[in-house]
Amino acid sequence: MSIVHHLPELPEEGAVVYADNGDLYCADRAIYKDGNFIGGGDFPFPEYTMSFVSKWFYLDEYGGNIEPDESGNKCYTVSFEKAEKMSC
């Protein structure tokens, strides 16, 4: 089973997730609050509501599946393609 969740399943309130945002918009980090996926919020981008989310995953779960390099660092890109291959 993959770490990726699909709506109508929703994350916990206040969770930091990575969510798709439909075909016309980029996937982004979001905070789930008050029933909405809220992206942005880092200068210079204001917060915005992601209106076309169909799938998401917890970012801490994703990072927990990444092995550190030989110096102990975890440097990685985030993608649904990789997340689909990660198990819970």
N, C-alpha and C positions, 0 to 999 in steps of 0.2 A: 504494500500500500504506500503510495506517494505522500509526501508532506503537503502537496497541493490540495487545497479545499475548493469546492465549487459552491456557488450560491444555490440554494437558500441557506446553506450552512454559513454561520457568521462567526467572526473571531470574538474573543473576550473583550469587554469594554476596556479601552485604554491600551490595547495591544498594538505593538509596532509590527506591521505586516508589509509585504510587497504585493501589490495588486495590479492586475491588468486594468485597462480603462477603455476597452473597446478597440475597434479597428482603426479609428481615426486619431487616437491619443496614445501617448507612451505609457508603458507600465511605470510605476513609481513606488517609492516608499510611502507608506501612509500610516496614520494613526486612526484606529477605529474608535469613534466617540459619538455618542448620541445617535446611534443608528446610521452613521455615515463614515465613509472612508475619506479622510482628510489628508490630502497631499500637500506638498510644498511647505512653506513656512520657513525656509532657509533663505537668507538674504542672497539675491535680490528678489526671490520669488515669494509672493504672498500665499497664504493658505488658500486652498480651493477644494471643493467637494468633487470627488471622482464619481461621476454619474453613470458610468457604463461598466462597472466592475462585474465580472462573471466568475473570476477565480482569484485566489489569493493564497499566501502561505506566511507563517510566522518567520520573521527574519532571524530570530535567535535559533530556531530549529534548523534553518538553512546553514547558519554559521557553525552550528554544532556538528554538521556533517562534513565540514571542510577540515582536512588534515593540515596541520602546520608544516611549514617547510623545515629544512634542516636547522635553521637558526631559531625556530619556534614561532615565526611570524605567520599570521593568517592574512594573506592579501588575496582577494578574489573578486571576480565579477559576479553579479547576481542575474540569474535568468530563469525563466520558467522551464526552458529546455533542460537545464541541470536539475532544477527542483523536481521535475517529473520523475527523475531517475533516483532520487533520494527517498529512503524509506523512513517511516516514523519510528 
